[in-house]
Each structure stands twice: as C-alpha cells, then as structure tokens.
Amino acid sequence: MAMFWCTEALPLAVTAMLPVCLFPTLGILPSKKLCPQYFLETNFLFLSGLLMASSIEEWGLHRRIALKVLTIVGVKPAWLILGMMLTSSFLSMWLSNTATTAMMLPIANAILESLFGDLETLKQKCKSPDDPEGDIINGQSVKLHSLPSVPSEKRMLAIDGTDKMEQSDMMTSEEIQLESQYQLKVWKGFLICIPYAASIGGTATLTGTAPNLILIGQLKSHFPDCDLINFGSWFAFAFPLMLIFLFFGWIWISYLYGGLNTRLCFKKSDHRAEAEARARALIEDDYRKLGPLNFAEGAISFFFALFAILLFTRDPKFFSGWSVFFKKGYVSDAVTGVIIVSILFFFPSQKPSLSWWFDPKASNTPYVPLLSWKKAQESVPWNIILLLGGGFAMAKACEESGLASWIGGHLQPLAEVPPAAAVMLITAFLAGFTEFASNTATIIIFLPVIAELAIRVSINPLYFMIPATVGCSYAFMLPVSTPPNSIAFASGHLMVKDMVKTGFVMNILGVLSVALAMNTWGVAMFDLHSYPEWARPINKTALLTGVHFSSVQSVNATL
C-alpha cells in the first residue's frame, strides 16, 4: 500500500480499499473490526468542516474576507505579500488548501496587473535586445484569469497610460529593463507565497488538513485513554506555531523576491507609488462592488464563528469546557461539528417575511437554505474520506498483527539520539518525504512506526507524533508535492528552481519553528517531560519484549 500510494499506480482511494479485500482473507482482521475503521468519528469531524467550508464558498464570504484584509494591509509589495499570506492561511484553516489557492491566485493576478501591467509585456521588457529567446520563460505561459469585475482598461493603465509613457521616456532602456526584472521578481513572490501560506495555515486546526485528523484517529487506536488532543487544545498549540512560521516565511519570501527595501516603511513619490495607488483603487473598487453584508453572509458568519467557538471551548484542557454539562465522554468534536452544520440545511438564506401571517394572499419569498444537499454532495471529496479510512484500517492491522511492535524493536538504536534532536530529525525527514508523496499517505505510513518508536524509548508519544504530523504539511520544494503548489506552477511564471530555492529554506524554517514550539509551550500544554499514564499498558508490553528498565531510566534522565 505504501508503494502504491507513493507511485499512484492505482488511485489513492482504490489503494485505501485494499485492506477490505486482503486483511479478512489473510486472517489479519475480521471484517466486523475492519470496516468500522472507514467511518470513525474523526471522519464526521472532517465532513462537518468540509460542509461549513462549502457554505462559505457558496455565498462568497471568503472573497469578502480576502479583499477586506488586502484593503487593511496596504499595497506596498512586502505588505501586500503579508496580506496575501495572512488571508490564505486564515482561509485554509477552514477551507481546503487547494480551494484557498485557487481562489486567491486570480485576486493576486488582478492586483499585480494593476501594479505592473500585463505579464507578457513585462516579460518583453525584461529581455535584453540581443536575447532572441528572452521572451520564453518556463516554456509555454499559461495566463491566470483575473477577476471578472475588473475593467480591462483599468488594469492596462500601468502600461498604456500617458503617465507611464512619460516616465518611460525619462528612463533609459537599461533602467526600464532593471525595473521590469524587479517587477517580475515581485510577481514570482506573490505567486509563490499563496500556496505556501495555504499549506502552513492548514496545520492550525484539526479540520484544516487530513494529517491532523489521522493523528487523532491513530491516537484513539493506539492510546484509547489519551484525551489531550481535541480541536481546542490543538488550536492553542498550532495557531501560535502557524503565526511564527508565517512571519519567518514572510521575511524570507519578501527578502528573496524584492519586497524588503526602504520603501517598506517610507513613502516616496515615484512611479511605483502611482502604480500602488492604482492597485489600492482596484482592491477598494472590488470590495465596494460586493455591497453591504447581506442576510446570507451574516448568517454564515454567525454560524462560522459559533462553529469555531464551540469546538474551541468544548474541552480545551486549560479550563473547564461546556462538555461538562453532558455525560462524560459522550460529546466529541464530531458531535459539535455535525450539530452546527445540520442547522445550515434548514436555516434560510433570505430574511424570512412574516407578511403572510397578516395577509394570506401576500407573496412569500422562495425558501432557499444556507446549504443544499446537492451542494453538499458536490463538495465532499469521498476519495479523501476513503483515504482516511484506509489509514485507520492499516494502523489497526499494524497494531493487531504486532507489526508496529516488530518495527519499533528495530528502531532501538535511535534511543541514543537526544529527544530534542530526534524531533528535528523526524520533522525534517517527513517534510522531505512528503515532497514526493501526498501528505495523507505519508502520515499514514509513518505515524504508527513513530508511535512505536516513542514507546520503545519511553518518551511521551505526543513528543514525536505531533512534529511528524505538522511536518507532513510542509511540502514546499516541488510543484508535485501538493495541489496548491501545482496550481501556482500552472501559472507558467514559476520555475522548478524557484520553488526548490524558496522551499528548501522554508523547510528549514519549518523544522526550527516546530522544534521551538514543541520544547516551549508544547511541553507545558501536553506535559511532555513525563511518560504518561495513558501509554503505560503498552509500555509494559514493550518492556517484556526486551527493553531494560535501566535504559528507560537513562533516556528519561536525558529528557
């Protein structure tokens, strides 16, 4: 299954169904134990997040959020890159990374055209006169469609206006070429920051990306008594990590692509300032065309906020959540998510009229709910749900058959590595591996092994499993690593070497950020200094297979 997932010899979802064929027939797991793994409560949490996201997209709330953030941060390249990254990361906490990238790239493209003019014209200005092939960059160019609401003559002001012509007359051909090369570099920075921020933002919530949910499912399979990870506790840990990594990533991308200079903080009256004024006008005009917040957008905003607040406050661990009012262990994040999402199917999208109560002949507005079942069916990626189920089935079989324990026994030499260094090695290895395989397949393959490794060396399993889960989302170096990267690469302006150069440093920054988080507030939140009681029964089994108590004590002393 690992080989098929990495090579995609079969569709990922088809490979995920192989356990149903093979495990019962090979005598590994009976079907009555196996099949329920394909729709655990974790899948319902994932489903509720998807349905909430589809209702947000249905009524255009995500576009309003994006344009509002961009009007706040300003239009200087570095600030605009920051605005793009903050918006993309926030949206991908709730929407899929792919949908966020597909929505943000056309917005970025329209802003860039108002700043710098048409991309093809800019490429022509960049080439030197004696370079006949200078107009070919990264093969055939695939032009992104800009926002439909932006008039074409407004976008072309940057290259066709008289002001631009007068400035061109005052600049030498070499100065025009250098300025165009700078603008082209900034354009690359815009395109590359969006998929990266979407991947980073997905790590902040349990529903943001599939590996986070797989962690929950595998914890419940391996350690049924572990209740430390839920929506609230994960958000409290991962959201600060996301902000730190976003800040470092913004500094790196802005530095690499020309956004960091004296114009970041000081105003200068030049042609760039005039182009920035046009870009600001474009953003404000687009936001104005959205009109005031309508009833449907207001209702979705309310339920979206309620969805997040209830999930966060159910059982956040650092104070008593509202779940104490119910029977202990009965209400989970999945129950909370499904309750809120179910309301969307009958809550009206238009303000209800009560005129017919007083006049039976009065016309009533047609009833349209915030979310229809047809839209829900279209928006649910059943292949990902099957993929999650296949991972849970594989983890259950590894545990039942003893394979995980056998692999863990061969990882004993890693006990000599200091735990803090092991965290960095695990994160770096999985961040590298996920460049060539999907992040979901990667975490399914390695998480049971990493859990067994933690048991063997008597380290809190969360100390290894959380960095592994987060590291699987840090796929920045190749276009094929993740769908958001592929969408940005399809613009035709980015080259593989751009992604490798930028993504290599991003991976390093990600590993360092995870190590910082795990060894500071992560230790305090999850009590990572001590071996937990919920892992004791498994640890006793491991001790009987050959781990000496003295070595366990020495590792604990090292930690």
Phi, psi and omega in degrees: 000320178298317180296317180293323179293322182287323183266347184053041175297326171240157172307144185305320182292326179293317176301321181296340180270355180301324178303325180296328179281318195263319187296316177292320183289334178268002177076024181272311180219137173289152185297330181291337173272330187281309189298322178300340179296340184279351176213065175285175180296336176300322178295326178291324175296316177299316181296317180295322176297319179296318182292321176297318179296320181293326177289325176297316178293322183302320185256009171074018181295327182296324179292321178297317179299314183298311183293325179295317179297319181292328176290333182280317189282341181094179189241005172296142189312312183295317180292324180291323175298318177298317179298318178298318182291317180296317181294314182297318182292319180295315181295322183286349171294336185238320175272171175287152179301322182293314180296320179299313181296317180296330180279322186281328184298317176297324176298314178299319182297318179295319179296318181295323179293326177286333178282313192240354183091190182292139184297318181296319178296322179296320178295322179297321180290334183286330186284145176281154184301331183264018180246090185293341182257011184292341182277358179255110180238119177060041176073213183286130182277132176249108188278129177288146176282132179275180184296133182295337184277356184266121178295140185295325182293333178289321179292330185274358179304326185295338181241341184252351183288157180294326178301317181295322180294320179296320180293324179295324179294327182279346182258142176286165181298325179292321179293320177298319180295316180295318179295320179294322178295321176298315181296322179294323179293318177298322179301318177299319179300320178298312184293326186275336183286332186291307178296326179295315180294325178295320178293320180292317183296328181297340181281347190282338180234156179297326182272359185289328181206153188298320181304326178298321179288326178295323176301314180299313181298318181287327175298318181290333178281312183280321186229080184301334183274357181278117180237024184282332185258117169217186185301315183293311182293323178295317180297318180298328178277313192276334182294314175299323177299317178299316181296318180296313180294322177299319180296312179297318179296321178297315179301316183293312182293319179295320178293316185290326186249025167084010182278337182267110175202187184295339181283356178296321185244341184247138179277138176227137180273093179215185184294331178294321180297323179292320178294322179295325177296322178295319179296318178298319179297322179296314181296314181295323179295318178297319180293321179296324181292341177291338180076183179291161179298121180273178186298317182296315179296320178296319180294316178297320178300317180296311182291328176296313178296318179297319178304311182292317183295315181294320178295320183290324187263003181300307179203071186285358175080321182272356165206164183287123180272179184287350180292346179293342179281354181242169180300134188300130177083002184268323184260119181246179176299325180297318179298315180301312182298317182291325178299311182294316183294325180299327179297327183298334184284344178235351179285130185289150178270350176238151182299122183297140177258132180256013183296330182290343175296326184261336179225101183301337182273354182293143180285141180252142180291145179297142184275116177233114181287167179296332180216126177264156180293328177299315178296321180298317180297321181291330188269349183272118176278091184297335178296324179290322178296319176295323179295317175301314180298320177298322177294317179294322179295318179297317179297319179296319180292321178299322180288313184292323185278344183088005180296319181298319179294322180294317179295318180300326178297330179275356178261009183304324179302336180290351177295338180284344182279132176303139185305319180298321177290324179297324177300315181292321179294317180297313181298315182294319181296314182288326175296326176285320182294323183287353173294335186248350180223160180295149182295328179294313179297321182299313183289327177298319183291316193260338186297317177299323179294317181294322177298318180293324177299316180298321179295318183297323183262009176057046174251146175308120184304328179296334181296333178258325188285323180294311177300324179297318181295314180293319181299332180294340180268356183267067180253098188240349195268336186230149177298329183276356185296322184203150182305320177303319177299319181296320180295316179294321180294329181291351176296340179085358182259333179273146174248161181301321182295331176296316181291320181295314182297315181286316186291329180298313179291324177299320178298317179298314179298323179295315179299316180294322179295318179295317179299319178298314182296316183294326186265006177239265183287338177296319178298317182290321184289318188250009178052056185283352181288334186243155176281126190281155178295326183293348177254001184299313183302322179289324181295326179296321177298319181295323181296322180294337181271004171130006178272124184278144182297327181296319180293325177297317180297320181294322178293319177298322178295321178297317180294000000 
